[in-house]
Amino acid sequence: MTALLAQPFKLPCGVTLPNRLCKAAMTEGLADPLLRATPRHATLYRRWSEGGAGLLITGNVMIDRRVLERPGNVAIDGNGGLDELRAWARAGTVAGNQLWMQISHAGRQSPRYVVSHPMGPSDVQLDLLGGYGRPRALTEDEILDFIQRFARVAVTARETGFTGVQIHSAHGYLLSSFLSPVTNRRTDAWGGSIQNRSRFLVEAVRATRKAVGADFPIAIKLNSDDFRKGGFTHEDCLQVVQILNGEGVDLLEISGGTYEQPRLLGFEGRAEDATPRRESTRLREAYFLEYAEAIRKVARMPLMVTGGFRTAAGMELALQGGAVDVIGLGRPLCTHPDVPKQLLSGAMQEAPAYEKQLVMARSGLLSPTSPVLLLKLINVLGGQGWYYHQLYRLADGKPPRLGLGVFGSFLRYWVAELGTAMKLRRDKIGAA
Ligand SMILES: Cc1cc2nc3c(=O)[nH]c(=O)nc-3n(C[C@H](O)[C@H](O)[C@H](O)COP(=O)(O)O)c2cc1C
């Protein structure tokens, strides 16, 4: 049953993944006040390395200390911390797996309690109950600087023992927001046609490849669709994949959605802004598999799909169908770090799916489809907070705490995030 899942996979750069399971990127929120890795990263990643996935991808590591996705992000931006990165990389590779650093810029999706004026392609604000400031449109010099920063951070990843990088261009963060006509209203070479909207991503990949050499894995995380009216569409995605075909990408991870339409986690945002969900997607275990099937027809690089996969049979079928080469898993590994090992050995047929229980009510005002945005958000953030809390426990060497409720997790989430934000000491970091 698990024949393909357990098979190694050779990437275009020559590196071989020991099997087809990947722990997808999950922001850890474990950095110190100077945004450096800590021993908790090492504990967490040692557990995941021993858990059997052939590939581990870290959570967002930011290339710009000013604009974080969360206050507990690790950043690589003049803040030292190289020994801590080395300890993290050593622990995350103890079992001989690959460990790739996800490198990222949050763009306009940096909350007010982190930065009051974030940055984006244009000054289009993220409208989520006032939680995000109006972004400032980047100048061309800043874009060129960020392209070099992606490359520099990738070199640091390589030098400190990470075995690859993933450039985050999904979920509405900076590179992803350049791809979308809703957030990118530029009229210069970085906006307008899909060639222009994808220029930042393509240049970041080129600079990174040039800096790290031909034998170091570079992956990209890309939305199959933003699911937002007037936004980055599936047709845009297919074009971007074709543009990326010649760029030496080792693995393209397919996801979807943004903070406004959090389909990456199986949720929907405001109905009036959304494009409809396809019925065939609703019926499938993995959220983006049918998109991957279309992408496969134009892609020349290996593909990975993340989101919703839970059963060994579903994963095996997706591999056999030929649409994907690697299966990404997120939430199940927050409570059970050895899920990959168990799926591969056949000891587990279905990974846990606590997210299905993590709703305040199945229907009515308190449900995840509530017409009241605040209540819908409590469900999404409470569920997310539940998983963050489990990650903290794994990082402290403790077992998961499965009995936490959604509302309690929501409250804990805010206390932890605001507490971490208050401790940040970015002003103490030397020149960027
Ligand atoms: C706690 C948590 C943190 C996440 N952080 C990130 C992140 O830093 N970068 C990223 O690309 N995706 C992030 N994601 C999305 C996951 O990589 C993945 O796409 C999503 O969880 C769907 O996969 P799953 O259904 O197997 O959980 C996060 C998801 C969760 C639950």
The ligand as a Gaussian input file, in Angstrom:
#p B3LYP/6-31G(d) Opt

LIG

0 1
 C        0.534000      26.163000      12.704000
 C        0.718000      26.399000      11.230000
 C        1.726000      27.242000      10.778000
 C        1.926000      27.433000       9.399000
 N        2.965000      28.214000       8.982000
 C        3.291000      28.263000       7.660000
 C        4.490000      28.903000       7.225000
 O        5.291000      29.432000       8.008000
 N        4.724000      28.902000       5.895000
 C        3.900000      28.309000       4.989000
 O        4.184000      28.320000       3.799000
 N        2.764000      27.684000       5.376000
 C        2.456000      27.633000       6.684000
 N        1.364000      26.925000       7.094000
 C        0.582000      26.195000       6.082000
 C        1.090000      24.746000       5.966000
 O        2.373000      24.684000       5.383000
 C        0.124000      23.893000       5.120000
 O        0.079000      24.474000       3.838000
 C       -1.269000      23.808000       5.736000
 O       -1.189000      23.509000       7.124000
 C       -2.125000      22.758000       5.051000
 O       -1.588000      21.462000       5.220000
 P       -2.259000      20.404000       6.236000
 O       -3.701000      20.264000       5.814000
 O       -1.487000      19.132000       6.073000
 O       -2.150000      20.995000       7.609000
 C        1.094000      26.777000       8.461000
 C        0.060000      25.958000       8.927000
 C       -0.125000      25.756000      10.279000
 C       -1.215000      24.830000      10.740000

